[in-house]
């Protein structure tokens, strides 16, 4: 049986052992567009497409919520009719369109459907990824050709295809497109396998799209690159829970990156407040990348009987 597709969030859930963390402020309630004096992100009234919501743990869901709170007019795009029925209940009354990005005809159809509702859009968020791990963990050199090419098509090429399809609809002066990558593609985590090279291709595509669009517009392309997140999609990665717990201890604050933090960064990169940022990857990892030699981690790996 083929493995079901995922848009960053539709695999079975996993549970992380509970831990005590400092209380955080409750999320802002959805509201009407904020007055100009308080609209820091300057996104009020702007139409933005969000691809990839699967459930409440999805990065895309959190992004849509932050944008809605900022007063943006959010349009959601999901993969199937079944997904639309589920997501519509989560984001009502926002419109939800269907587009399976593996099929160019559906991308073209989406363009016409969106244009009828919003002739011009301010930007779009690409939070779509897929990897077929149905054969379990395999050494990288045994990566199945079909699985690799499908992951490349869905997780990377779709960003290029959507940008091309939407190019005439994007605000030529202030438009912005943001994709979701990972904090590093240079860390060879065996269980993540071939998805790191796929994300590396996505990171490179950000640069080339920015350069290409600069020939006729000022549309910006950037990526938000989070560390390990507690999402349903990650449950499909072999051994992910152990990796997540290790990554959490490797952060400077000893607390994993929160999906809401990623969503806030995406909203910032969509907004004109980030107008000088283009062709970049914004890493959100709570300092993990500089903390692999943390004393606590070293002590835990010391051989038994040796002083710590």
NUBANU-260409 format. One record per residue: x, y, z of N, C-alpha, C in turn. Coordinates in steps of 0.02 Angstrom, whole numbers, plus 50000, padded with zeros to 5 digits. Layout:
% NUBANU-260409
X	Y	Z	X	Y	Z	X	Y	Z
...
This chain:
% NUBANU-260409
50043	49940	50000	50000	50000	50000	50044	50062	50000
50032	50110	49956	50074	50171	49954	50067	50211	50018
50121	50244	50038	50119	50285	50098	50078	50348	50086
50034	50367	50131	49994	50428	50121	50038	50490	50119
50016	50539	50078	50051	50601	50073	50046	50641	50136
50096	50684	50148	50093	50728	50206	50111	50798	50186
50077	50847	50214	50095	50917	50203	50122	50944	50269
50177	50915	50290	50213	50934	50351	50177	50912	50414
50116	50883	50409	50081	50872	50472	50029	50816	50473
50030	50768	50427	49973	50723	50429	49992	50651	50447
50050	50640	50477	50064	50573	50501	50040	50564	50572
50043	50503	50597	50015	50491	50664	50053	50532	50715
50019	50548	50770	50049	50590	50821	50098	50550	50864
50146	50585	50892	50189	50554	50942	50185	50597	51004
50202	50569	51059	50197	50605	51122	50266	50613	51154
50281	50673	51176	50343	50689	51211	50328	50688	51285
50370	50657	51326	50358	50658	51399	50348	50729	51423
50297	50741	51465	50283	50809	51488	50340	50838	51528
50348	50903	51524	50399	50936	51564	50372	51004	51585
50400	51029	51638	50378	51094	51662	50413	51150	51625
50375	51195	51599	50404	51253	51565	50369	51315	51591
50401	51371	51582	50373	51434	51606	50309	51448	51568
50259	51476	51602	50196	51492	51567	50207	51544	51514
50169	51539	51461	50174	51588	51407	50108	51624	51400
50110	51681	51369	50049	51720	51361	50001	51684	51314
49938	51691	51327	49888	51660	51284	49890	51693	51216
49876	51653	51162	49876	51683	51095	49823	51736	51089
49838	51785	51047	49790	51838	51036	49728	51811	51001
49672	51837	51018	49610	51816	50985	49608	51845	50914
49574	51810	50870	49566	51835	50802	49528	51902	50805
49548	51947	50763	49517	52012	50767	49512	52042	50697
49478	52098	50694	49475	52135	50632	49542	52169	50620
49555	52191	50558	49619	52224	50544	49634	52277	50595
49696	52276	50621	49717	52322	50673	49724	52393	50645
49714	52443	50687	49725	52512	50665	49797	52521	50642
49808	52566	50595	49874	52576	50567	49926	52591	50621
49906	52624	50674	49953	52644	50726	49980	52584	50764
49943	52527	50764	49965	52468	50800	49982	52410	50754
49977	52421	50689	49989	52368	50640	50063	52364	50624
50102	52336	50669	50174	52334	50660	50193	52296	50596
50161	52240	50583	50179	52199	50525	50154	52229	50460
50107	52275	50464	50079	52308	50404	50050	52257	50354
50016	52207	50381	49986	52156	50339	49910	52160	50337
49881	52207	50373	49809	52214	50377	49778	52223	50308
49729	52180	50292	49694	52186	50229	49729	52154	50170
49789	52128	50179	49826	52099	50124	49809	52024	50115
49803	52004	50053	49785	51934	50037	49848	51891	50033
49848	51836	50072	49906	51792	50075	49882	51719	50071
49914	51680	50028	49898	51609	50021	49942	51569	50069
49911	51519	50101	49948	51475	50146	49937	51403	50124
49991	51370	50103	49989	51301	50081	50013	51254	50137
49976	51199	50148	50004	51146	50189	49972	51132	50256
49914	51162	50271	49882	51146	50336	49855	51075	50334
49869	51037	50386	49840	50970	50394	49800	50965	50458
49825	50996	50511	49791	50995	50576	49817	51053	50618
49798	51055	50681	49816	51111	50724	49890	51113	50742
49926	51058	50730	49997	51057	50744	50039	51079	50684
50006	51088	50627	50043	51108	50566	50075	51176	50574
50135	51183	50546	50166	51249	50543	50120	51297	50506
50091	51273	50451	50048	51316	50410	49987	51341	50450
49960	51299	50493	49903	51320	50533	49922	51377	50580
49979	51371	50612	50003	51424	50657	50017	51488	50618
50046	51481	50558	50059	51539	50516	49993	51575	50500
49944	51536	50478	49879	51566	50462	49848	51602	50520
49855	51574	50580	49827	51606	50639	49862	51673	50653
49928	51674	50649	49965	51736	50661	49946	51789	50609
49940	51768	50546	49922	51816	50494	49851	51843	50503
49806	51799	50524	49737	51821	50537	49735	51872	50594
49774	51859	50646	49777	51905	50702	49805	51973	50681
49848	51972	50629	49877	52034	50603	49830	52070	50555
49772	52039	50542	49723	52072	50499	49728	52053	50426
49771	52005	50408	49778	51984	50339	49717	51944	50317
49705	51943	50252	49653	51901	50223	49685	51837	50199
49677	51784	50238	49713	51721	50225	49670	51673	50184
49700	51645	50132	49669	51594	50091	49711	51530	50098
49678	51475	50116	49714	51413	50127	49709	51367	50066
49762	51329	50056	49763	51280	50001	49786	51213	50029
49747	51161	50018	49762	51094	50043	49762	51045	49985
49780	50982	50001	49793	50933	49948	49731	50897	49921
49680	50887	49962	49625	50845	49942	49559	50870	49971
49504	50842	49945	49438	50860	49969	49430	50839	50042
49455	50781	50060	49451	50759	50130	49487	50807	50176
49545	50830	50153	49582	50878	50194	49546	50945	50198
49514	50965	50144	49477	51028	50146	49420	51025	50196
49385	50969	50200	49330	50962	50248	49356	50971	50319
49414	50942	50334	49443	50947	50401	49467	51018	50415
49506	51046	50369	49536	51111	50380	49484	51166	50381
49432	51160	50342	49380	51212	50341	49350	51222	50410
49345	51168	50449	49319	51174	50517	49367	51211	50563
49431	51208	50547	49482	51240	50589	49490	51314	50574
49479	51333	50512	49496	51402	50491	49436	51442	50469
49376	51415	50476	49316	51453	50454	49315	51522	50486
49294	51572	50447	49262	51569	50381	49310	51578	50322
49375	51570	50332	49423	51580	50278	49412	51529	50222
49422	51549	50160	49412	51502	50104	49469	51450	50102
49452	51389	50079	49501	51335	50073	49496	51306	50003
49551	51308	49966	49554	51281	49899	49592	51214	49900
49584	51177	49845	49617	51112	49838	49669	51115	49783
49728	51088	49796	49780	51083	49744	49831	51031	49766
49836	50977	49728	49888	50928	49738	49947	50950	49694
50000	50972	49725	50055	51004	49688	50095	50956	49644
50080	50892	49649	50113	50845	49603	50083	50849	49533
50028	50886	49525	49993	50889	49461	49990	50961	49436
50023	50975	49381	50026	51043	49355	49957	51070	49336
49913	51026	49312	49847	51050	49293	49809	51076	49354
49821	51047	49413	49788	51072	49473	49818	51139	49495
49883	51148	49484	49914	51212	49499	49885	51266	49454
49877	51250	49391	49848	51299	49344	49776	51315	49362
49738	51265	49381	49669	51275	49401	49665	51318	49464
49711	51306	49510	49712	51346	49571	49723	51419	49555
49768	51433	49509	49782	51503	49491	49718	51539	49470
49679	51507	49428	49618	51540	49404	49566	51545	49459
49563	51496	49502	49516	51499	49557	49532	51554	49606
49596	51561	49622	49618	51614	49669	49608	51683	49638
49624	51690	49574	49619	51755	49542	49548	51782	49540
49499	51737	49539	49430	51758	49540	49411	51789	49607
49445	51766	49660	49431	51792	49727	49478	51849	49745
49541	51842	49727	49592	51893	49742	49636	51903	49680
49620	51951	49637	49660	51963	49577	49733	51976	49592
49747	52008	49650	49815	52020	49671	49825	51991	49741
49882	51960	49751	49899	51934	49817	49965	51964	49840
49971	51970	49905	50031	52001	49934	50087	51950	49941
50070	51887	49951	50122	51837	49959	50092	51768	49968
50137	51718	49975	50114	51650	49990	50165	51614	50033
50139	51565	50070	50180	51524	50115	50179	51452	50090
50237	51424	50080	50245	51355	50055	50269	51312	50113
50221	51275	50142	50238	51230	50198	50218	51159	50179
50249	51134	50128	50232	51069	50099	50295	51026	50096
50290	50965	50121	50345	50918	50117	50319	50847	50118
50355	50803	50086	50336	50732	50086	50398	50688	50080
50399	50634	50118	50451	50583	50111	50419	50515	50123
50434	50468	50081	50407	50400	50088	50455	50358	50130
50438	50349	50194	50479	50309	50239	50448	50240	50250
50408	50217	50202	50373	50154	50211	50420	50094	50217
50480	50100	50189	50528	50045	50194	50572	50050	50256
50555	50098	50300	50594	50106	50361	50660	50142	50348
50702	50141	50399	50767	50175	50392	50812	50136	50345
50842	50173	50298	50890	50143	50251	50953	50187	50249
51011	50157	50241	51072	50198	50231	51061	50244	50170
51091	50302	50172	51078	50351	50119	51093	50324	50050
51146	50283	50044	51164	50258	49977	51113	50208	49949
51066	50186	49991	51013	50141	49968	50947	50178	49957
50949	50243	49955	50889	50282	49944	50854	50261	49879
50790	50243	49882	50754	50224	49820	50746	50283	49774
50760	50272	49711	50755	50326	49661	50685	50357	49660
50634	50315	49659	50565	50340	49655	50549	50384	49716
50568	50362	49775	50554	50400	49836	50590	50467	49836
50653	50467	49814	50691	50529	49812	50661	50579	49764
50644	50556	49704	50617	50602	49653	50548	50628	49672
50508	50586	49704	50442	50609	49726	50449	50662	49781
50495	50649	49828	50507	50698	49881	50532	50764	49853
50575	50761	49803	50601	50821	49771	50545	50859	49736
50501	50823	49702	50446	50854	49667	50399	50890	49715
50378	50855	49767	50329	50882	49814	50359	50936	49859
50419	50923	49885	50447	50966	49937	50487	51025	49911
50512	51020	49850	50554	51073	49823	50526	51103	49758
50516	51060	49708	50494	51088	49644	50427	51123	49649
50384	51101	49695	50319	51134	49702	50326	51208	49718
50377	51227	49755	50388	51297	49771	50402	51337	49707
50442	51308	49663	50458	51340	49599	50395	51344	49555
50358	51289	49552	50299	51286	49510	50245	51335	49533
50236	51341	49598	50186	51388	49625	50207	51460	49613
50272	51474	49622	50296	51542	49610	50284	51562	49537
50296	51516	49492	50287	51530	49421	50213	51541	49405
50170	51499	49433	50098	51504	49420	50069	51568	49447
50095	51591	49503	50067	51649	49537	50103	51715	49521
50152	51713	49477	50197	51770	49467	50160	51834	49448
50109	51829	49405	50073	51889	49383	50024	51914	49435
50008	51873	49484	49961	51893	49537	49997	51924	49596
50061	51909	49605	50098	51934	49662	50111	52009	49657
50105	52043	49712	50120	52115	49716	50192	52127	49694
50200	52159	49636	50267	52166	49607	50313	52210	49648
50286	52256	49688	50327	52302	49727	50343	52275	49796
50295	52240	49828	50304	52221	49897	50292	52147	49911
50282	52107	49859	50265	52037	49868	50320	51997	49903
50298	51943	49936	50346	51901	49974	50323	51829	49974
50369	51783	49965	50355	51711	49968	50402	51680	50019
50375	51637	50061	50415	51605	50114	50402	51530	50113
50456	51492	50116	50451	51420	50121	50479	51396	50188
50464	51334	50206	50487	51306	50269	50541	51255	50255
50601	51268	50279	50658	51223	50270	50676	51191	50337
50739	51177	50348	50764	51150	50412	50825	51189	50433
50843	51184	50497	50896	51227	50525	50964	51214	50493
50977	51153	50472	51041	51139	50437	51033	51079	50392
51061	51083	50333	51062	51025	50288	51132	50994	50287
51176	51017	50331	51244	50992	50335	51254	50943	50392
51202	50931	50430	51205	50883	50485	51176	50817	50458
51219	50766	50452	51197	50703	50421	51163	50658	50472
51100	50675	50488	51060	50634	50534	51033	50574	50495
51055	50514	50514	51037	50455	50475	50962	50445	50467
50925	50458	50521	50853	50443	50518	50815	50493	50473
50843	50553	50464	50811	50601	50419	50824	50585	50346
50880	50550	50335	50895	50522	50269	50898	50573	50213
50864	50555	50158	50871	50594	50097	50834	50660	50099
50795	50674	50151	50759	50738	50154	50806	50797	50164
50863	50787	50195	50910	50843	50202	50935	50867	50134
50957	50823	50089	50974	50847	50022	50915	50879	49986
50854	50855	49998	50796	50886	49967	50788	50957	49993
50796	50967	50058	50791	51034	50087	50848	51078	50064
50906	51049	50052	50962	51088	50024	50944	51115	49955
50910	51073	49916	50888	51096	49850	50836	51152	49858
50793	51146	49908	50743	51198	49920	50778	51263	49939
50828	51260	49983	50865	51319	50003	50897	51354	49943
50925	51314	49899	50956	51343	49839	50904	51374	49794
50846	51342	49789	50792	51368	49747	50769	51437	49770
50771	51449	49836	50753	51514	49863	50796	51568	49831
50861	51555	49828	50907	51605	49799	50893	51615	49724
50883	51560	49689	50874	51567	49617	50807	51598	49599
50755	51585	49639	50691	51618	49627	50697	51693	49640
50732	51711	49693	50741	51782	49708	50776	51818	49651
50828	51787	49625	50866	51816	49569	50822	51820	49506
50786	51766	49492	50745	51763	49432	50690	51816	49433
50655	51821	49489	50600	51870	49494	50625	51942	49495
50688	51952	49514	50715	52020	49516	50721	52051	49447
50716	52010	49395	50720	52036	49327	50658	52076	49308
50602	52064	49344	50540	52099	49326	50499	52123	49386
50524	52112	49447	50485	52133	49506	50531	52141	49566
50501	52159	49623	50537	52163	49686	50512	52110	49735
50480	52058	49709	50455	52004	49752	50514	51970	49785
50507	51959	49850	50561	51928	49890	50546	51854	49903
50599	51814	49908	50593	51743	49924	50640	51727	49981
50613	51696	50033	50653	51678	50091	50629	51612	50120
50669	51583	50164	50651	51522	50199	50657	51532	50274
50612	51502	50311	50620	51496	50383	50644	51426	50397
50697	51421	50437	50732	51357	50445	50732	51336	50519
50680	51302	50541	50675	51285	50612	50714	51223	50631
50730	51218	50696	50755	51157	50724	50698	51107	50730
50708	51054	50768	50658	51001	50773	50595	51026	50808
50537	51010	50778	50473	51033	50804	50430	50974	50826
50384	50987	50870	50336	50936	50892	50276	50940	50846
50278	50903	50791	50223	50904	50743	50203	50833	50726
50142	50826	50700	50118	50760	50680	50158	50732	50622
50179	50776	50576	50216	50753	50518	50281	50719	50538
50313	50745	50590	50378	50718	50611	50372	50647	50638
50312	50627	50658	50302	50560	50685	50318	50506	50633
50317	50524	50569	50333	50476	50517	50407	50466	50507
50449	50505	50540	50521	50498	50532	50546	50447	50583
50580	50394	50561	50603	50343	50607	50648	50372	50662
50634	50356	50725	50676	50378	50780	50672	50452	50796
50619	50485	50773	50617	50558	50781	50612	50580	50854
50576	50543	50896	50567	50564	50965	50634	50570	51000
50678	50521	50991	50744	50524	51022	50784	50585	50997
50779	50597	50932	50814	50655	50903	50787	50720	50932
50721	50724	50939	50688	50783	50966	50712	50797	51037
50713	50745	51078	50733	50754	51148	50806	50775	51154
50848	50747	51111	50919	50767	51110	50925	50840	51088
50890	50858	51035	50894	50927	51009	50871	50977	51062
50820	50959	51100	50795	51003	51151	50849	51018	51203
50887	50967	51223	50941	50977	51271	51000	51014	51241
51005	51013	51175	51060	51049	51142	51046	51123	51133
50983	51144	51144	50968	51215	51139	50997	51251	51200
51010	51315	51193	51038	51353	51249	50988	51360	51306
50924	51361	51290	50874	51371	51342	50845	51305	51369
50867	51248	51341	50843	51182	51360	50767	51175	51349
50744	51207	51298	50674	51203	51279	50670	51204	51203
50635	51157	51175	50632	51151	51102	50599	51211	51070
50613	51220	51006	50581	51273	50967	50506	51260	50964
50467	51311	50974	50394	51306	50971	50369	51325	50902
50318	51291	50880	50291	51304	50813	50268	51376	50806
50242	51405	50859	50220	51474	50858	50279	51521	50843
50338	51504	50867	50397	51545	50854	50415	51544	50780
50406	51487	50749	50418	51481	50677	50367	51523	50639
50304	51518	50659	50251	51556	50626	50263	51631	50631
50287	51654	50689	50301	51726	50696	50356	51748	50648
50406	51706	50638	50460	51723	50592	50435	51726	50520
50391	51679	50503	50362	51679	50435	50323	51744	50424
50282	51763	50472	50242	51824	50465	50288	51885	50456
50342	51887	50493	50390	51942	50486	50419	51945	50415
50438	51887	50388	50468	51886	50322	50417	51903	50267
50354	51891	50281	50302	51911	50233	50289	51986	50235
50303	52017	50291	50284	52087	50300	50335	52135	50271
50314	52197	50256	50361	52247	50231	50413	52267	50283
50403	52247	50346	50454	52261	50398	50520	52225	50382
50516	52173	50341	50577	52136	50323	50598	52150	50251
50582	52209	50226	50591	52225	50155	50663	52218	50131
50711	52223	50176	50781	52217	50155	50808	52146	50156
50765	52098	50173	50787	52028	50177	50762	51991	50116
50807	51964	50078	50790	51927	50017	50841	51872	50005
50818	51815	49980	50861	51757	49964	50898	51731	50025
50864	51731	50083	50897	51710	50145	50859	51652	50178
50895	51619	50223	50864	51568	50266	50870	51591	50338
50815	51602	50371	50814	51625	50440	50810	51566	50487
50864	51552	50521	50868	51493	50565	50834	51508	50632
50789	51463	50652	50754	51467	50716	50770	51403	50754
50824	51402	50792	50844	51340	50825	50861	51348	50899
50844	51407	50928	50857	51419	50999	50930	51409	51019
50975	51422	50971	51046	51418	50986	51076	51349	50981
51039	51300	50957	51064	51232	50954	51127	51225	50913
51133	51262	50859	51189	51253	50813	51257	51271	50843
51257	51307	50899	51321	51325	50930	51332	51289	50996
51290	51240	51010	51291	51211	51077	51300	51135	51079
51328	51106	51027	51335	51034	51025	51385	51008	51078
51430	51051	51101	51479	51031	51151	51460	51057	51221
51396	51063	51232	51371	51082	51298	51396	51032	51350
51419	51056	51407	51448	51013	51458	51401	50958	51481
51337	50973	51487	51290	50922	51508	51285	50865	51457
51286	50883	51393	51284	50831	51341	51347	50790	51341
51404	50822	51352	51468	50786	51354	51469	50738	51413
51447	50761	51470	51448	50718	51530	51403	50657	51521
51347	50666	51488	51303	50609	51478	51333	50555	51433
51378	50575	51390	51408	50527	51344	51474	50499	51369
51498	50523	51427	51561	50499	51454	51555	50425	51475
51607	50384	51464	51605	50314	51484	51594	50306	51558
51560	50253	51577	51546	50240	51648	51611	50233	51687
51612	50262	51745	51671	50257	51789	51719	50315	51782
51713	50354	51728	51757	50412	51719	51728	50472	51755
51771	50515	51784	51746	50574	51819	51709	50620	51771
51656	50651	51798	51615	50698	51757	51623	50768	51783
